[in-house]
Amino acid sequence: MQQGQTGATGASGSIRAAPGGAGAGQKGAAQGERGAGPAAGGPGARGSGRGTPSAGFWISKALHRLSRARRQALLFLAVLGPGLITMVADNDAGGISTYAVTGAQYGFSLLWVLILLLPIAYYVQEMTLRLGAVTKRGHAEVIFEGFGRSWGWFSVFDLAVVNWLTLVTEYIGMTAALSIFGMPEWITYLGVTVVLTLVVMTGRYWTFEKLTLLFCAFNLVYIPAAFWAMRSPTVPGWSAVADGFLRPAFLGGMTPGLLFVILANIGTTITPWQIYFQQSSVVDKGLDIKHIKFGRWDTFVGSFVTCLVAAFIIIATGAAFHFHVPPVIVEDAKQTAEAIAPLIPGHGRLAQTLFAIGLFDAGFLGALCISLSSSWAVGELFGWAHSLNKGVRDAPWFYVAYVAMLLSSGAVVLIPGAPLVQITMYVQIVAVTLLPASLLFLILVLNDEGFMGEYRNTRWQNVVNWSIIVALIVISTVFAASTLFPNLLSKL
């Protein structure tokens, strides 16, 4: 810990001293002013006898600031990755379906939920970043050391169940997307599994990250579809979108159906696998405490992008389906892609293609990251080698666990008559129901001085994060009660 802090200080000092002696020049100029006055200064002195800075001083200062900004930008780009990938991959196939159903059923009235989810997602993942940078260990390993083997096994089992169910939804999304182009489900299942396996078998984390960031860019394909859908004459316009963000509304009252959709949106934006994935990514990438500042920006950018894309999906489906006369009912992302073509004049087919591409990309990214989070956790559980910087020979069981998760979960989509739509929606509910347990472990460790030292949670961070946990527990409890007693909410 102390060694890392010293290194960070040294690095910071070298950055300040580097730009062509600018700091020394300013110090000398100041001494000149205190000493001989104007005669002591030459053409490069800070100013004239009246203390007015010369043109050379301002040019030197501007170059210094530009040089420093350039170094800061390069450092940020070097650190960029774990937070952005984690959050963009969170807009997975199940998430796309959830957002599509939200827009189709409730229009723009639930966009305000995303305003709440942005800081929630950031604060949760910021704790994960800090924990990985300080401890240099994955999340399962930290729980084993901090809480013992029993809770360690519980946490990994909890993660494995949720991850496996979520992986089923990723394959549902990918097979549904390619079926729009006539691709049989079994070919998608086998082909995607092979490609997902090859992506992680490069033996280098940096190669994996670059490939994954490329796939992240495809998450933006929903944005133009939203602008096209908003041109429909039946849509109230962008002022209604602004109202959806700024004026919380409960269309039709607080019913169990509305609560289900709100809870599903929370469950698809904040999930247990994200905690494990980002922390292990930070460790595999080799980030240290001196990278926490830029890691926070990485996490914020990822949180912003995921909520931005979610908003545009809700806008697109709300404009195309909810405000259509008569309204169009869709139950998942595949139906959305199939039904949207005739509802957007002039760009319908292109919008359909973009939705299909976006759905496949979302499922691909989700499957990639969720499987890796499971492999990292299982490797930590059994003490196996668990790193993307190791090849198959050095970490065989790490890759076996990864492929096993893909093969077993993807096979579910090939079962005739499987309730795929119900699985997609209810998985999000399972995730948000089990999330408080994962967050509880996380926040307790972040307050442990033995683990975190000076990087433990501040009072403000504790207020925010405990509020998140309490809110999730309350919402989950209300939802469970409304499911058992359907008339409960109507009596409140």
C-alpha positions as CSV (number, residue, x, y, z in Angstrom):
1,M,0.0,0.0,0.0
2,Q,2.7,2.5,1.1
3,Q,4.9,1.6,-1.8
4,G,2.0,2.2,-4.3
5,Q,1.2,5.6,-2.7
6,T,4.8,6.7,-2.9
7,G,5.0,5.6,-6.5
8,A,1.8,7.6,-7.3
9,T,3.3,10.7,-5.6
10,G,6.5,10.3,-7.6
11,A,4.6,10.0,-10.8
12,S,2.6,13.1,-10.1
13,G,5.8,15.0,-9.2
14,S,7.4,14.1,-12.5
15,I,4.4,15.2,-14.4
16,R,4.5,18.7,-12.8
17,A,8.2,19.1,-13.4
18,A,8.4,17.8,-16.9
19,P,7.3,20.6,-19.3
20,G,10.5,22.3,-20.3
21,G,11.4,23.8,-17.0
22,A,8.2,26.0,-16.9
23,G,8.0,25.7,-13.1
24,A,11.6,26.7,-12.7
25,G,11.2,29.7,-15.1
26,Q,8.2,31.0,-13.1
27,K,10.2,30.5,-9.8
28,G,13.2,32.4,-11.2
29,A,10.9,35.2,-12.5
30,A,9.4,35.6,-9.0
31,Q,12.9,35.8,-7.5
32,G,13.8,38.4,-10.1
33,E,10.8,40.5,-9.0
34,R,11.8,40.3,-5.4
35,G,15.4,41.2,-6.2
36,A,16.7,43.6,-8.8
37,G,13.4,44.7,-10.4
38,P,13.1,45.3,-14.1
39,A,16.8,45.3,-14.7
40,A,17.1,41.8,-13.5
41,G,14.7,40.5,-16.1
42,G,15.6,39.8,-19.7
43,P,13.4,39.2,-22.7
44,G,12.1,36.0,-21.0
45,A,11.4,37.5,-17.7
46,R,7.9,37.3,-16.2
47,G,7.1,41.0,-16.7
48,S,8.3,44.6,-16.9
49,G,9.0,46.8,-14.0
50,R,5.2,47.3,-13.4
51,G,4.8,43.4,-13.0
52,T,2.9,42.9,-16.3
53,P,3.5,39.4,-17.7
54,S,5.2,39.3,-21.1
55,A,3.9,37.6,-24.2
56,G,6.6,35.0,-23.8
57,F,5.4,34.1,-20.3
58,W,1.8,33.5,-21.5
59,I,3.0,31.4,-24.5
60,S,5.1,29.3,-22.2
61,K,2.3,28.9,-19.7
62,A,-0.2,27.9,-22.5
63,L,2.3,25.3,-23.9
64,H,2.7,23.9,-20.5
65,R,-1.0,23.5,-20.0
66,L,-1.4,22.0,-23.4
67,S,1.3,19.5,-22.7
68,R,-0.2,18.6,-19.4
69,A,-3.7,18.2,-20.9
70,R,-2.2,15.9,-23.6
71,R,-0.6,13.7,-20.9
72,Q,-3.8,13.6,-18.9
73,A,-5.7,12.6,-22.0
74,L,-3.3,9.8,-22.9
75,L,-3.4,8.5,-19.3
76,F,-7.2,8.5,-19.5
77,L,-7.2,6.6,-22.8
78,A,-4.8,4.1,-21.3
79,V,-7.0,3.4,-18.3
80,L,-10.3,3.5,-20.3
81,G,-11.8,0.1,-20.7
82,P,-13.1,-1.8,-17.6
83,G,-15.7,0.7,-16.6
84,L,-16.9,1.4,-20.1
85,I,-17.1,-2.3,-21.2
86,T,-18.9,-3.3,-18.0
87,M,-21.6,-0.7,-18.3
88,V,-22.1,-1.0,-22.1
89,A,-22.3,-4.8,-21.8
90,D,-25.0,-4.2,-19.2
91,N,-27.2,-3.1,-22.1
92,D,-27.4,-6.8,-22.9
93,A,-30.1,-8.7,-24.8
94,G,-32.4,-8.9,-21.8
95,G,-31.9,-5.2,-21.2
96,I,-32.8,-4.4,-24.8
97,S,-36.1,-6.4,-24.4
98,T,-36.8,-4.7,-21.1
99,Y,-36.3,-1.2,-22.5
100,A,-38.3,-2.0,-25.6
101,V,-41.3,-3.2,-23.6
102,T,-41.0,-0.2,-21.3
103,G,-41.3,2.2,-24.2
104,A,-44.0,0.2,-26.0
105,Q,-46.2,0.0,-22.9
106,Y,-45.5,3.3,-21.1
107,G,-44.2,5.6,-23.8
108,F,-41.9,8.3,-22.4
109,S,-43.4,8.3,-18.9
110,L,-40.7,6.2,-17.3
111,L,-37.6,7.9,-18.7
112,W,-37.1,9.5,-15.3
113,V,-36.1,6.1,-13.9
114,L,-32.9,6.4,-16.0
115,I,-32.0,9.7,-14.3
116,L,-32.0,7.8,-11.0
117,L,-30.1,4.8,-12.4
118,L,-27.2,6.9,-13.7
119,P,-25.7,7.9,-10.3
120,I,-26.7,4.5,-8.8
121,A,-24.8,2.6,-11.5
122,Y,-21.8,4.9,-11.1
123,Y,-21.5,4.8,-7.3
124,V,-21.8,1.0,-7.2
125,Q,-19.2,0.4,-9.9
126,E,-16.9,3.1,-8.5
127,M,-16.6,1.0,-5.3
128,T,-15.7,-2.0,-7.4
129,L,-13.0,0.0,-9.2
130,R,-11.5,1.2,-6.0
131,L,-11.6,-2.3,-4.4
132,G,-9.8,-3.9,-7.3
133,A,-7.1,-1.2,-7.6
134,V,-6.3,-1.3,-3.9
135,T,-6.4,-5.0,-3.2
136,K,-5.3,-6.4,-6.5
137,R,-7.7,-9.2,-6.0
138,G,-11.0,-10.3,-7.6
139,H,-14.3,-9.9,-5.7
140,A,-14.8,-13.6,-4.8
141,E,-11.3,-13.7,-3.3
142,V,-11.9,-10.6,-1.2
143,I,-15.2,-12.1,0.1
144,F,-13.4,-15.3,1.1
145,E,-10.7,-13.4,3.0
146,G,-13.1,-10.9,4.6
147,F,-16.1,-13.1,5.4
148,G,-14.9,-16.7,5.4
149,R,-15.4,-19.7,3.2
150,S,-19.2,-20.1,3.9
151,W,-20.1,-16.6,2.7
152,G,-17.5,-17.0,-0.1
153,W,-19.3,-20.1,-1.4
154,F,-22.6,-18.4,-1.0
155,S,-21.6,-15.4,-3.0
156,V,-20.1,-17.5,-5.8
157,F,-23.1,-19.8,-5.9
158,D,-25.4,-16.7,-6.0
159,L,-23.4,-15.3,-8.9
160,A,-23.3,-18.6,-10.8
161,V,-27.1,-19.0,-10.7
162,V,-27.9,-15.4,-11.8
163,N,-25.2,-15.5,-14.5
164,W,-26.4,-18.8,-15.9
165,L,-29.9,-17.5,-16.2
166,T,-28.8,-14.3,-17.7
167,L,-26.7,-16.1,-20.3
168,V,-29.8,-17.9,-21.4
169,T,-31.3,-14.5,-22.2
170,E,-28.2,-13.5,-24.2
171,Y,-28.5,-16.5,-26.4
172,I,-32.3,-15.8,-26.8
173,G,-31.4,-12.3,-28.0
174,M,-28.6,-13.4,-30.4
175,T,-30.7,-16.3,-32.0
176,A,-33.7,-14.0,-32.3
177,A,-31.7,-11.2,-33.9
178,L,-30.1,-13.5,-36.5
179,S,-33.4,-15.3,-37.2
180,I,-34.6,-12.0,-38.7
181,F,-32.0,-12.6,-41.4
182,G,-33.0,-16.2,-41.8
183,M,-30.3,-17.8,-39.7
184,P,-31.3,-21.1,-38.0
185,E,-31.0,-21.1,-34.2
186,W,-28.6,-24.0,-33.9
187,I,-26.1,-22.4,-36.3
188,T,-26.2,-19.2,-34.3
189,Y,-25.7,-21.2,-31.1
190,L,-22.7,-23.0,-32.3
191,G,-21.2,-20.2,-34.3
192,V,-21.5,-17.6,-31.5
193,T,-20.0,-20.0,-29.0
194,V,-17.0,-20.6,-31.1
195,V,-16.4,-16.9,-31.7
196,L,-16.9,-16.1,-28.0
197,T,-14.3,-18.7,-27.2
198,L,-11.8,-17.4,-29.7
199,V,-12.1,-13.8,-28.4
200,V,-10.9,-14.7,-24.9
201,M,-8.2,-17.2,-25.9
202,T,-5.7,-14.6,-27.1
203,G,-3.6,-14.9,-24.0
204,R,-3.5,-11.1,-23.5
205,Y,-6.0,-8.9,-21.6
206,W,-5.2,-5.9,-23.8
207,T,-6.2,-7.8,-27.0
208,F,-9.4,-8.8,-25.4
209,E,-10.2,-5.2,-24.3
210,K,-9.5,-3.8,-27.8
211,L,-11.8,-6.3,-29.4
212,T,-14.5,-5.7,-26.8
213,L,-14.4,-1.9,-27.2
214,L,-15.0,-2.4,-30.9
215,F,-18.2,-4.3,-30.1
216,C,-19.2,-1.6,-27.7
217,A,-19.4,0.9,-30.5
218,F,-22.3,-1.0,-32.1
219,N,-24.4,-0.2,-29.0
220,L,-25.1,3.2,-30.5
221,V,-27.1,2.0,-33.4
222,Y,-30.4,2.6,-31.7
223,I,-29.9,6.4,-31.6
224,P,-30.8,7.1,-35.3
225,A,-33.8,4.8,-35.1
226,A,-35.1,7.0,-32.2
227,F,-34.8,10.2,-34.3
228,W,-36.6,8.6,-37.3
229,A,-39.4,7.3,-35.0
230,M,-39.9,10.8,-33.5
231,R,-40.9,12.1,-37.0
232,S,-44.2,10.2,-36.9
233,P,-47.2,12.7,-36.9
234,T,-48.8,10.8,-34.0
235,V,-45.9,11.4,-31.6
236,P,-46.3,14.4,-29.3
237,G,-42.7,15.6,-29.9
238,W,-39.5,16.1,-28.0
239,S,-41.2,18.2,-25.3
240,A,-42.9,15.0,-24.2
241,V,-39.5,13.3,-24.0
242,A,-38.3,16.1,-21.8
243,D,-41.4,15.7,-19.6
244,G,-40.6,12.0,-19.3
245,F,-37.2,12.8,-17.9
246,L,-38.2,15.7,-15.6
247,R,-41.7,14.8,-14.4
248,P,-42.0,11.4,-12.8
249,A,-45.3,9.8,-13.8
250,F,-47.1,6.4,-13.2
251,L,-49.2,5.8,-16.3
252,G,-52.3,4.0,-15.1
253,G,-51.4,4.2,-11.4
254,M,-48.9,2.2,-9.4
255,T,-50.0,-1.3,-10.5
256,P,-48.1,-4.6,-10.1
257,G,-47.4,-4.5,-13.8
258,L,-45.8,-1.0,-13.6
259,L,-43.8,-2.0,-10.6
260,F,-42.6,-5.1,-12.5
261,V,-41.4,-3.0,-15.4
262,I,-39.6,-0.5,-13.1
263,L,-37.9,-3.3,-11.2
264,A,-36.9,-5.0,-14.4
265,N,-35.3,-1.7,-15.5
266,I,-33.3,-1.6,-12.3
267,G,-32.4,-5.2,-12.6
268,T,-31.0,-4.9,-16.1
269,T,-29.0,-1.7,-15.3
270,I,-27.3,-2.9,-12.0
271,T,-26.4,-6.6,-11.8
272,P,-24.2,-8.8,-9.5
273,W,-22.0,-9.9,-12.5
274,Q,-20.9,-6.3,-13.1
275,I,-19.2,-6.2,-9.7
276,Y,-17.2,-9.3,-10.3
277,F,-16.4,-8.5,-13.9
278,Q,-15.1,-4.9,-13.4
279,Q,-13.0,-5.8,-10.4
280,S,-11.3,-8.7,-12.1
281,S,-10.8,-6.5,-15.2
282,V,-9.1,-3.9,-13.1
283,V,-6.8,-6.6,-11.7
284,D,-6.1,-8.2,-15.0
285,K,-5.3,-4.9,-16.6
286,G,-2.9,-4.0,-13.8
287,L,-4.5,-0.8,-12.7
288,D,-3.2,0.7,-9.4
289,I,-4.2,3.3,-6.9
290,K,-2.7,6.0,-9.0
291,H,-5.2,5.1,-11.8
292,I,-8.3,5.5,-9.6
293,K,-8.9,9.1,-10.7
294,F,-9.1,8.1,-14.4
295,G,-10.9,4.9,-13.6
296,R,-13.7,6.9,-12.1
297,W,-14.0,8.9,-15.3
298,D,-14.0,5.6,-17.2
299,T,-16.8,4.3,-15.0
300,F,-18.8,7.5,-15.3
301,V,-18.5,7.5,-19.1
302,G,-19.7,3.9,-19.1
303,S,-22.7,4.7,-16.8
304,F,-23.6,7.7,-18.9
305,V,-23.4,5.8,-22.2
306,T,-25.5,2.8,-20.9
307,C,-28.3,5.1,-19.7
308,L,-28.1,7.2,-22.9
309,V,-28.6,4.2,-25.1
310,A,-31.4,2.9,-22.8
311,A,-33.1,6.2,-23.2
312,F,-33.0,6.2,-27.0
313,I,-34.4,2.6,-27.1
314,I,-37.3,3.7,-24.9
315,I,-37.8,6.8,-27.1
316,A,-37.7,4.7,-30.3
317,T,-40.2,2.1,-29.1
318,G,-42.4,4.6,-27.4
319,A,-42.6,6.8,-30.5
320,A,-43.1,3.8,-32.8
321,F,-45.5,1.6,-30.8
322,H,-47.0,3.4,-27.8
323,F,-48.1,6.5,-29.7
324,H,-49.1,4.6,-32.8
325,V,-52.9,4.6,-33.5
326,P,-53.8,2.0,-32.4
327,P,-50.9,1.2,-30.0
328,V,-48.8,-1.8,-30.9
329,I,-48.0,-4.4,-28.3
330,V,-44.5,-6.0,-28.2
331,E,-43.2,-8.4,-25.7
332,D,-39.4,-8.5,-26.5
333,A,-36.7,-7.1,-28.7
334,K,-37.3,-9.5,-31.5
335,Q,-40.9,-8.5,-31.9
336,T,-39.7,-4.9,-31.7
337,A,-37.3,-5.4,-34.7
338,E,-39.9,-7.3,-36.7
339,A,-42.7,-4.8,-36.1
340,I,-40.9,-1.5,-36.4
341,A,-40.3,-1.5,-40.2
342,P,-43.8,-0.4,-41.3
343,L,-44.1,2.1,-38.5
344,I,-41.2,4.4,-39.5
345,P,-41.8,5.9,-42.9
346,G,-38.8,6.1,-45.2
347,H,-36.4,4.4,-42.8
348,G,-38.3,1.4,-41.6
349,R,-36.2,-1.4,-43.1
350,L,-33.0,0.3,-42.0
351,A,-34.3,0.8,-38.5
352,Q,-35.3,-2.9,-38.4
353,T,-31.7,-3.9,-39.4
354,L,-30.2,-1.6,-36.8
355,F,-32.4,-3.1,-34.1
356,A,-31.4,-6.6,-35.1
357,I,-27.7,-5.7,-35.2
358,G,-28.0,-3.9,-31.9
359,L,-29.8,-6.9,-30.3
360,F,-27.2,-9.4,-31.5
361,D,-24.3,-7.1,-30.4
362,A,-25.9,-6.7,-27.0
363,G,-26.3,-10.4,-26.5
364,F,-22.7,-11.0,-27.7
365,L,-21.2,-8.5,-25.3
366,G,-23.3,-9.7,-22.4
367,A,-22.4,-13.3,-23.0
368,L,-18.7,-12.5,-23.2
369,C,-18.6,-10.5,-20.0
370,I,-21.0,-12.6,-17.9
371,S,-19.2,-15.8,-18.7
372,L,-15.8,-14.2,-17.9
373,S,-17.1,-12.9,-14.5
374,S,-18.2,-16.5,-13.7
375,S,-14.8,-17.9,-14.8
376,W,-12.9,-15.4,-12.7
377,A,-15.0,-16.1,-9.6
378,V,-14.8,-19.9,-10.0
379,G,-11.0,-19.6,-10.5
380,E,-10.7,-17.6,-7.3
381,L,-12.9,-20.1,-5.5
382,F,-10.8,-23.1,-6.3
383,G,-7.4,-21.4,-6.5
384,W,-7.0,-22.0,-10.3
385,A,-5.0,-19.8,-12.5
386,H,-7.6,-17.2,-13.7
387,S,-6.4,-14.5,-16.0
388,L,-6.8,-13.4,-19.6
389,N,-3.1,-12.9,-19.6
390,K,-2.5,-16.6,-19.4
391,G,-3.1,-19.0,-22.3
392,V,-5.1,-22.3,-22.3
393,R,-2.0,-24.3,-21.2
394,D,-1.4,-22.1,-18.2
395,A,-5.0,-21.7,-17.1
396,P,-7.0,-24.6,-18.5
397,W,-9.8,-24.8,-15.9
398,F,-10.4,-21.0,-16.3
399,Y,-11.3,-21.5,-20.0
400,V,-13.1,-24.8,-19.3
401,A,-15.5,-23.1,-16.9
402,Y,-16.0,-20.3,-19.5
403,V,-16.9,-22.6,-22.3
404,A,-19.1,-24.8,-20.1
405,M,-21.2,-21.8,-19.1
406,L,-21.7,-20.8,-22.7
407,L,-22.6,-24.3,-24.0
408,S,-25.0,-25.2,-21.2
409,S,-26.9,-21.9,-21.1
410,G,-27.1,-21.5,-24.9
411,A,-28.6,-25.0,-25.3
412,V,-31.8,-23.8,-23.6
413,V,-32.8,-21.8,-26.7
414,L,-32.9,-25.0,-28.7
415,I,-35.5,-26.6,-26.4
416,P,-38.8,-26.7,-28.3
417,G,-41.5,-24.7,-26.6
418,A,-39.3,-23.1,-24.0
419,P,-40.9,-19.9,-22.5
420,L,-38.2,-17.6,-23.7
421,V,-40.1,-14.3,-23.3
422,Q,-41.0,-15.1,-19.7
423,I,-37.4,-16.1,-19.0
424,T,-36.1,-12.9,-20.3
425,M,-38.2,-10.7,-18.2
426,Y,-38.1,-12.7,-14.9
427,V,-34.3,-13.0,-15.0
428,Q,-34.1,-9.3,-14.5
429,I,-36.3,-9.6,-11.4
430,V,-34.2,-12.4,-10.0
431,A,-31.1,-10.3,-10.6
432,V,-32.4,-7.3,-8.7
433,T,-33.7,-9.5,-5.9
434,L,-30.3,-11.0,-5.3
435,L,-28.4,-7.7,-5.9
436,P,-28.7,-6.4,-2.3
437,A,-26.7,-9.4,-1.0
438,S,-23.9,-8.6,-3.4
439,L,-24.0,-4.9,-2.6
440,L,-23.9,-5.7,1.2
441,F,-20.6,-7.6,0.8
442,L,-19.2,-4.8,-1.3
443,I,-20.0,-1.9,1.0
444,L,-18.8,-3.8,4.1
445,V,-15.4,-4.4,2.5
446,L,-15.2,-0.8,1.3
447,N,-15.5,0.3,4.9
448,D,-12.8,-2.1,6.2
449,E,-9.7,-0.2,6.9
450,G,-7.6,-3.4,6.8
451,F,-8.6,-3.9,3.1
452,M,-8.9,-0.3,1.9
453,G,-6.7,1.9,4.2
454,E,-7.2,5.6,3.2
455,Y,-9.3,4.6,0.2
456,R,-12.2,3.3,2.3
457,N,-15.6,4.9,1.8
458,T,-16.2,8.4,2.9
459,R,-19.2,9.4,4.9
460,W,-20.9,10.7,1.8
461,Q,-20.2,7.6,-0.2
462,N,-21.7,5.5,2.7
463,V,-24.8,7.6,2.7
464,V,-25.3,7.2,-1.0
465,N,-24.5,3.5,-1.1
466,W,-26.5,2.5,1.9
467,S,-29.5,4.4,0.5
468,I,-29.1,2.4,-2.7
469,I,-29.2,-0.9,-0.8
470,V,-32.2,0.1,1.4
471,A,-34.1,1.3,-1.7
472,L,-33.5,-1.9,-3.6
473,I,-34.6,-4.0,-0.6
474,V,-37.8,-2.0,-0.2
475,I,-38.6,-2.1,-3.9
476,S,-38.0,-5.9,-4.0
477,T,-40.1,-6.5,-0.9
478,V,-43.0,-4.4,-2.3
479,F,-42.8,-6.3,-5.5
480,A,-42.8,-9.7,-3.8
481,A,-45.8,-8.6,-1.6
482,S,-47.7,-7.4,-4.7
483,T,-47.1,-10.6,-6.5
484,L,-48.5,-12.7,-3.5
485,F,-51.3,-10.2,-2.9
486,P,-52.3,-8.7,-6.3
487,N,-54.8,-6.2,-4.8
488,L,-52.3,-4.8,-2.2
489,L,-51.2,-1.7,-4.2
490,S,-54.8,-0.8,-5.1
491,K,-55.6,-0.5,-1.4
492,L,-52.8,1.8,-0.7
